[in-house]
Amino acid sequence: MATCTFADLPNDVLIMIITQLKTISDTTHDLSSCLKVNRRWRDATIPLLYGNIAFTRDNVSRFCDNLNVERYATCIRSITVKLEPGSVEAEIWYLARLLPQCTNLRSFSFCLRKEPRIAVPHLALVQLVEAKPLSCTNLELDTLGYDIRTGYDLQSKKDTPHLCTSLRAILPRMEHVRLRLRICAAVFSDDTRSVQLPKLKTLIVVCSCPYRQELPTCHITYLKPYYGIKFKLWPSIAASLTSLLATPLAVPADARVLALTDTNFAYNDLSLWPAYVLANFGAKKSDVIPFRHIWETGSTPESYVICLPHGTEMMGDPMDLEALAEGPLWCEVRGGARLPAAVLADARAERPSFAQGCIEAGTRHLKTSAEWRIENPEHLMSTWHNE
């Protein structure tokens, strides 16, 4: 029986082995070990190790300072930035310096995971948007609404750049877009006409926070309170997306153009449920998806129930349920990267994709309501009793 050593493995077999190793690993330690075998293994490993980078606040500056840009920057296909509360301007400065050198970048995701103590200034976000290379065709920006256009810049004695104008300039080359930040109708049109989005496949604008707060447009330059605000994001986005879809050839016929918000409700009236409203502007329909707070203790974080359009009841925290209401447009994979779901689907179907070796991460708290009720029999709400 013929045998072969690792040194004799064909390149395609070696790449399959290393890809499988990436698939089953939750960290990069195993891939880092592959770099040390020999030059051939290193060359096969580098695209998988550097292909989809996920940053937190702790490693942005360290990575940018130590990366051998000339050797590895062109290997990066996606960058995900998930930052915790605090000032993020320093991290954005590092990223804005790195992005133009990632000439093969395909996707960029910037997300705040919790409410920050300091709002993200639009000037910093403009730096990020304008630093993205032409190769980048997928974009996610999610500040949870904690971003502010500060208006007049005392140092330069000029108005700060308008983030919406910068976004409108790059949208024509975008394929998959998810936005949750303070913007206005200027993202999708200038004073005379709607933007043309010939490559668009999916677009969703989220107009509320996970904890039932309406977001304002960029005209509001203070953080809170949101309630009673004059310039609300939902009506502005709904009107501009309706106008966009009414413009001939503005978007491809099969593009999905969506917006998500949720309703206010009376906390003391258990007969009234809040709901997510998912508007599909191409299909000219909206899904109303009710949800309800059930319980909240330190040992029971899965405290919300959501009734999905196909009849399934799920339990989870607000972030998980909001993702269910949005639908599977963007997904988190093992290792922390966030990618368009369509890109992951291409990888699973073995079609060309920069997500090769990426596996979708599970949701830690998500359960069916039946599972949750069995585990928490003492935490049943009156609606379930009435059934």
Secondary structure, DSSP 8 states (H G I E B T S, - for coil): -----GGG--HHHHHHHHHHHHHH-SSSHHHHHHTTT-HHHHHHHHHHHHHEEEE-TTTHHHHHHH--HHHHGGG--EEEEEE-SS--HHHHHHHHHHGGG-TT--EEEEEE-S--SS-EEHHHHHHHHHHS-TT--EEEEE-TT-EE---EETTTTEE---HHHHHHHHGGG-SEEEEESS--GGGTB-SS-B---TT--EEEEE-B-TTS-B-B-TT--S-S--TT-SSBHHHHHHHHHHHHHHSTTSS-TT-EEEEEEE----TT-TT---EEEEEETTTTEEEEEEEEE---BTTB---EEEE-TTS-EEEE-HHHHHHHHH-SSEEEBTTS-EEEHHHHHHHHTT-S-TTTT--B---SS-EEHHHHHHH-TT---HHHHH-
